[in-house]
């Protein structure tokens, strides 16, 4: 099973865990990453993830996020097909970078796309034709038998 974690999901384990929701999501992301390391899941990366991580101002968080990407099973390069789909998703009222992440994940045929961004999650769940399940990391760990 393939999974794509957007940048906010990749960053969740490094966030302040004093809020219960943040702590639960961080544990869910760590569980997903552990399953990727063991080979039970395949983590998919993209040019969009590398770009967004390169813009993280905190050097330690940036290095931690890049270290996570070392366990990816596959990294997807930008293509015209991805650009075309991203433009369609932007027209559906998604932010450009969010649209790119979803387009990469869709073209890579991932089973699950995970985000911790509530607004993005709500919009993405309403989209049709992506053939991927958009969930929070917590939802993924709760609804899959992994």
N, C-alpha and C positions, 0 to 999 in steps of 0.2 A: 504494500500500500504506500502510495506517495503522498507526502505532506509538504506544504509550502507555508512557512512562517514569515509573515511580513516583519518589517523592522521593529515595530512596537512590540511584537511578540518576542522577537529575539532579545530585546532589551529588558523585558519584564523581570527576569531573574535578578537584574542589577538595580531594580527600583527599591524604594523604601517600603519594606513589608509591614509597617506598623498598621496599615489598613487591612482588614481581613480579606477583602476582595483581591487586593494586590498580592497578598501572601498565597492565596489559593491559586491564582493565575500563574504566579511564579513557579509553584510546585507542579502545576499541570505542564508548563513549558519544559521544566526539567525532566519530567517523566517522558514527554514526547522525545526530547533530545536523547535520553537514555535508550529509548527504544530504537532510535536512529543509529546510535553507536553500536547497538547489539545486532543490527541488521534486520530487526522486525519491521521497521518502517524505513522508508527512503526519504531523506530530506532533500528537497529541490531548492536550488539557489538560482539567482538571475543577475543579469547586468544591473537591473533596477535596485536589487538589494545591495550590491557592491557600491553603487552610486550613493544610495541613501546612507549607508554606513560611513562612506568617506566624508560625509557632511556632519558627522557627530562631533561636536566641539570638544567633549571630554575625551582625552587621549586614552585613558584606561578603559572606558566603556567601548570606545572604537576598537581597541585591540581585543577586548573580550568578545565582541560581536564577530570580528574577523576570525577569531579562534573557533567559534561555533561553526562558521562556514567551512572549516576544514573537514567536517564530517559529512558534507553533502555528497550524495550519491551521483548527482548530476547538476550541472550549471548550464542554464539556458542563455544563449546569446540573443541579442535583439535582432529581429527579422522584420521584413515588411508586413508579414501576417500579424505579428504582435503589435506593430505600430497601428495598423488598420483597426484591429480590435480595440486597442487602447483609445483611439479617437472615437469609436462608437460608444465606449464606456464613459468617456468624458462628456459626450453628448447626452448621456443618461444621468448627468449631474454628479459624477464622481470627480474628485480632485485628480489632476494629471498623474501624480506618482501612485496614488491608489489604483487608478485605472491601469497603469503599467504593470503593477504587481499582479492584479487579477488577470490581465492579458497573458503575462508570462506563465502564470499557473494554469490557465486554461489551455494554452498551446502545449504545455508540458503534460497535459492530461493528469494532473494531480487528483487524488481522491478528496483531499481536504485542504482548504485554504484557511489558515488561522490568523485572526487579528484580535487585538485587545482594544481596538478603537471602536467604541460603541456606535458612533454616528456612521462610520464606514460600514460596520457590520450590518446595521439596520438597512442601509441602502443596498449593499451587495446581496443580501438575502432575497431582495425583491427582484433582482435581475434574472432574466431568462436567457437560456441558450449557452450557458457557460459549461455545463456538464461537470461541475465540481460542487462540492458542498462547502459553503462558507460558514464557519463557526468560530467561536472563541476557543482558546486552548482548553478551557474547562469543559465546554460542551463536547469537544472531541474526545477527551479522556473518559467522559461519562457515557457517551453513546456508542463507543467502539469497544470491541472486546480485545483490547491490546494489553 
